[in-house]
């Protein structure tokens, strides 16, 4: 199972994308952070196809 990917706001009004406790990228707008999060989730789904499908 992969680590949780999440977007969190910062005090300066930007957003940071985390995988588990590791910050992947920071200083993004909310839209940029959500797109980055979605691209990571998509790549994880493509990289690990369903077992027995």
Secondary structure, DSSP 8 states (H G I E B T S, - for coil): ----EEEEE-TTS-EEEEETTEEEEEEE-HHHHHHHHHHHHHHHHHHS--TT-
